[in-house]
Amino acid sequence: MIDLHCHILPGIDDGAENLEEAVSICRLAAADGCRAMVATPHQRRGAWWNCDAAKLARLHRELQQGVGPEPRLHLGGEIHVDSSQLLDELERLPESGLQSLAGSRYLLLEFSAAFSAT
């Protein structure tokens, strides 16, 4: 099993509060059969802008080191869609700091209530 959407980077958003909690979550997932996880911190959403690619990469490495070889952790982002500026930022990947799913060409997008059907 692969978890494509999880908030496991420690202290980044509404997920794991610290490294110890993040490691525990990952180990529980591995015990349940999860072999890979994509850490997808909120990006471009209110207080959770999270576009410091170096910081996210550092936390990703620290978490993988704390977890061990399984589950294999990948970096991504849950990108909030809120304005046309997003398209400009996507054209500047990876310099914009936004994260695709595990370095692929795929994005995990989060739409605001303004985009939902009424």
ChimeraX commands (.cxc) that place a marker at each C-alpha (Angstrom):
marker #1 position 0.00,0.00,0.00 radius 0.5
marker #1 position 1.11,3.58,-0.72 radius 0.5
marker #1 position -0.20,6.58,1.22 radius 0.5
marker #1 position -0.25,9.53,-1.20 radius 0.5
marker #1 position -1.54,12.14,1.25 radius 0.5
marker #1 position -0.31,12.45,4.80 radius 0.5
marker #1 position 0.75,15.30,7.07 radius 0.5
marker #1 position 3.72,13.63,8.71 radius 0.5
marker #1 position 6.49,16.21,8.50 radius 0.5
marker #1 position 7.05,17.25,12.10 radius 0.5
marker #1 position 5.86,20.69,13.20 radius 0.5
marker #1 position 4.85,21.87,9.73 radius 0.5
marker #1 position 1.04,22.01,9.70 radius 0.5
marker #1 position -1.93,20.22,11.27 radius 0.5
marker #1 position -0.16,16.85,11.26 radius 0.5
marker #1 position 2.60,15.45,13.43 radius 0.5
marker #1 position 3.68,17.91,16.09 radius 0.5
marker #1 position 7.24,16.64,16.53 radius 0.5
marker #1 position 9.71,14.10,15.17 radius 0.5
marker #1 position 8.82,11.45,17.76 radius 0.5
marker #1 position 5.13,11.58,16.82 radius 0.5
marker #1 position 5.94,11.53,13.09 radius 0.5
marker #1 position 8.18,8.46,13.46 radius 0.5
marker #1 position 5.45,6.70,15.45 radius 0.5
marker #1 position 2.84,7.44,12.77 radius 0.5
marker #1 position 5.13,6.09,10.04 radius 0.5
marker #1 position 5.92,2.94,11.97 radius 0.5
marker #1 position 2.22,2.29,12.63 radius 0.5
marker #1 position 1.52,2.72,8.91 radius 0.5
marker #1 position 4.32,0.25,8.08 radius 0.5
marker #1 position 2.92,-2.26,10.57 radius 0.5
marker #1 position -0.42,-2.00,8.71 radius 0.5
marker #1 position 1.24,-2.79,5.37 radius 0.5
marker #1 position 2.09,0.66,4.06 radius 0.5
marker #1 position 5.40,0.45,2.17 radius 0.5
marker #1 position 5.60,4.05,0.93 radius 0.5
marker #1 position 4.24,7.39,2.10 radius 0.5
marker #1 position 4.24,10.81,0.46 radius 0.5
marker #1 position 4.55,13.59,3.03 radius 0.5
marker #1 position 2.19,16.27,1.73 radius 0.5
marker #1 position 2.34,19.38,3.92 radius 0.5
marker #1 position -0.20,22.09,3.19 radius 0.5
marker #1 position 1.23,24.65,0.78 radius 0.5
marker #1 position -0.11,28.14,-0.01 radius 0.5
marker #1 position -2.83,27.85,2.63 radius 0.5
marker #1 position -3.18,30.59,5.25 radius 0.5
marker #1 position -0.51,30.24,7.91 radius 0.5
marker #1 position 0.80,27.10,6.18 radius 0.5
marker #1 position 2.56,28.56,3.15 radius 0.5
marker #1 position 5.37,25.95,3.44 radius 0.5
marker #1 position 7.30,26.86,0.30 radius 0.5
marker #1 position 10.76,26.63,1.85 radius 0.5
marker #1 position 11.95,23.66,-0.20 radius 0.5
marker #1 position 15.21,23.34,1.73 radius 0.5
marker #1 position 13.41,23.15,5.07 radius 0.5
marker #1 position 10.91,20.58,3.78 radius 0.5
marker #1 position 13.73,18.48,2.30 radius 0.5
marker #1 position 15.65,18.62,5.60 radius 0.5
marker #1 position 12.61,17.50,7.60 radius 0.5
marker #1 position 11.95,14.74,5.07 radius 0.5
marker #1 position 15.53,13.45,5.44 radius 0.5
marker #1 position 15.41,13.63,9.24 radius 0.5
marker #1 position 12.12,11.75,9.33 radius 0.5
marker #1 position 13.33,9.02,6.95 radius 0.5
marker #1 position 16.45,8.64,9.07 radius 0.5
marker #1 position 14.34,8.33,12.22 radius 0.5
marker #1 position 11.94,5.82,10.64 radius 0.5
marker #1 position 14.53,3.61,8.96 radius 0.5
marker #1 position 14.12,1.89,5.58 radius 0.5
marker #1 position 10.35,1.23,5.76 radius 0.5
marker #1 position 8.12,2.80,4.95 radius 0.5
marker #1 position 9.96,4.67,2.21 radius 0.5
marker #1 position 9.12,8.35,2.52 radius 0.5
marker #1 position 8.72,10.74,-0.38 radius 0.5
marker #1 position 8.15,14.47,-0.41 radius 0.5
marker #1 position 5.17,16.21,-1.93 radius 0.5
marker #1 position 2.74,18.97,-1.11 radius 0.5
marker #1 position -0.99,19.60,-0.80 radius 0.5
marker #1 position -1.21,22.77,-2.86 radius 0.5
marker #1 position -4.09,25.13,-2.05 radius 0.5
marker #1 position -5.74,26.62,-5.14 radius 0.5
marker #1 position -6.83,30.15,-4.35 radius 0.5
marker #1 position -5.82,32.49,-7.16 radius 0.5
marker #1 position -4.48,32.78,-10.66 radius 0.5
marker #1 position -1.03,33.42,-9.15 radius 0.5
marker #1 position -0.78,29.69,-8.61 radius 0.5
marker #1 position -0.30,29.14,-12.34 radius 0.5
marker #1 position 2.71,31.45,-12.32 radius 0.5
marker #1 position 4.15,29.57,-9.36 radius 0.5
marker #1 position 3.60,26.21,-11.05 radius 0.5
marker #1 position 5.46,27.41,-14.13 radius 0.5
marker #1 position 8.42,28.14,-11.86 radius 0.5
marker #1 position 8.65,24.65,-10.34 radius 0.5
marker #1 position 10.82,23.76,-8.48 radius 0.5
marker #1 position 12.12,27.29,-7.82 radius 0.5
marker #1 position 8.72,28.36,-6.42 radius 0.5
marker #1 position 9.08,25.85,-3.58 radius 0.5
marker #1 position 5.87,24.02,-4.45 radius 0.5
marker #1 position 6.20,20.24,-4.30 radius 0.5
marker #1 position 4.92,17.73,-6.81 radius 0.5
marker #1 position 4.08,14.23,-5.58 radius 0.5
marker #1 position 7.36,12.38,-5.00 radius 0.5
marker #1 position 9.18,14.43,-7.65 radius 0.5
marker #1 position 6.72,13.38,-10.35 radius 0.5
marker #1 position 4.74,15.57,-12.74 radius 0.5
marker #1 position 1.60,15.08,-10.61 radius 0.5
marker #1 position 0.18,17.53,-8.08 radius 0.5
marker #1 position -2.13,17.11,-5.12 radius 0.5
marker #1 position -4.46,20.11,-5.25 radius 0.5
marker #1 position -6.72,21.36,-2.47 radius 0.5
marker #1 position -9.64,23.53,-3.58 radius 0.5
marker #1 position -11.30,26.06,-1.32 radius 0.5
marker #1 position -15.02,26.12,-0.62 radius 0.5
marker #1 position -15.36,28.83,-3.29 radius 0.5
marker #1 position -14.69,26.16,-5.93 radius 0.5
marker #1 position -17.18,23.60,-4.65 radius 0.5
marker #1 position -20.53,23.01,-6.29 radius 0.5
marker #1 position -23.56,24.55,-4.61 radius 0.5
marker link #1:1,2 radius 0.2
marker link #1:2,3 radius 0.2
marker link #1:3,4 radius 0.2
marker link #1:4,5 radius 0.2
marker link #1:5,6 radius 0.2
marker link #1:6,7 radius 0.2
marker link #1:7,8 radius 0.2
marker link #1:8,9 radius 0.2
marker link #1:9,10 radius 0.2
marker link #1:10,11 radius 0.2
marker link #1:11,12 radius 0.2
marker link #1:12,13 radius 0.2
marker link #1:13,14 radius 0.2
marker link #1:14,15 radius 0.2
marker link #1:15,16 radius 0.2
marker link #1:16,17 radius 0.2
marker link #1:17,18 radius 0.2
marker link #1:18,19 radius 0.2
marker link #1:19,20 radius 0.2
marker link #1:20,21 radius 0.2
marker link #1:21,22 radius 0.2
marker link #1:22,23 radius 0.2
marker link #1:23,24 radius 0.2
marker link #1:24,25 radius 0.2
marker link #1:25,26 radius 0.2
marker link #1:26,27 radius 0.2
marker link #1:27,28 radius 0.2
marker link #1:28,29 radius 0.2
marker link #1:29,30 radius 0.2
marker link #1:30,31 radius 0.2
marker link #1:31,32 radius 0.2
marker link #1:32,33 radius 0.2
marker link #1:33,34 radius 0.2
marker link #1:34,35 radius 0.2
marker link #1:35,36 radius 0.2
marker link #1:36,37 radius 0.2
marker link #1:37,38 radius 0.2
marker link #1:38,39 radius 0.2
marker link #1:39,40 radius 0.2
marker link #1:40,41 radius 0.2
marker link #1:41,42 radius 0.2
marker link #1:42,43 radius 0.2
marker link #1:43,44 radius 0.2
marker link #1:44,45 radius 0.2
marker link #1:45,46 radius 0.2
marker link #1:46,47 radius 0.2
marker link #1:47,48 radius 0.2
marker link #1:48,49 radius 0.2
marker link #1:49,50 radius 0.2
marker link #1:50,51 radius 0.2
marker link #1:51,52 radius 0.2
marker link #1:52,53 radius 0.2
marker link #1:53,54 radius 0.2
marker link #1:54,55 radius 0.2
marker link #1:55,56 radius 0.2
marker link #1:56,57 radius 0.2
marker link #1:57,58 radius 0.2
marker link #1:58,59 radius 0.2
marker link #1:59,60 radius 0.2
marker link #1:60,61 radius 0.2
marker link #1:61,62 radius 0.2
marker link #1:62,63 radius 0.2
marker link #1:63,64 radius 0.2
marker link #1:64,65 radius 0.2
marker link #1:65,66 radius 0.2
marker link #1:66,67 radius 0.2
marker link #1:67,68 radius 0.2
marker link #1:68,69 radius 0.2
marker link #1:69,70 radius 0.2
marker link #1:70,71 radius 0.2
marker link #1:71,72 radius 0.2
marker link #1:72,73 radius 0.2
marker link #1:73,74 radius 0.2
marker link #1:74,75 radius 0.2
marker link #1:75,76 radius 0.2
marker link #1:76,77 radius 0.2
marker link #1:77,78 radius 0.2
marker link #1:78,79 radius 0.2
marker link #1:79,80 radius 0.2
marker link #1:80,81 radius 0.2
marker link #1:81,82 radius 0.2
marker link #1:82,83 radius 0.2
marker link #1:83,84 radius 0.2
marker link #1:84,85 radius 0.2
marker link #1:85,86 radius 0.2
marker link #1:86,87 radius 0.2
marker link #1:87,88 radius 0.2
marker link #1:88,89 radius 0.2
marker link #1:89,90 radius 0.2
marker link #1:90,91 radius 0.2
marker link #1:91,92 radius 0.2
marker link #1:92,93 radius 0.2
marker link #1:93,94 radius 0.2
marker link #1:94,95 radius 0.2
marker link #1:95,96 radius 0.2
marker link #1:96,97 radius 0.2
marker link #1:97,98 radius 0.2
marker link #1:98,99 radius 0.2
marker link #1:99,100 radius 0.2
marker link #1:100,101 radius 0.2
marker link #1:101,102 radius 0.2
marker link #1:102,103 radius 0.2
marker link #1:103,104 radius 0.2
marker link #1:104,105 radius 0.2
marker link #1:105,106 radius 0.2
marker link #1:106,107 radius 0.2
marker link #1:107,108 radius 0.2
marker link #1:108,109 radius 0.2
marker link #1:109,110 radius 0.2
marker link #1:110,111 radius 0.2
marker link #1:111,112 radius 0.2
marker link #1:112,113 radius 0.2
marker link #1:113,114 radius 0.2
marker link #1:114,115 radius 0.2
marker link #1:115,116 radius 0.2
marker link #1:116,117 radius 0.2
marker link #1:117,118 radius 0.2
view
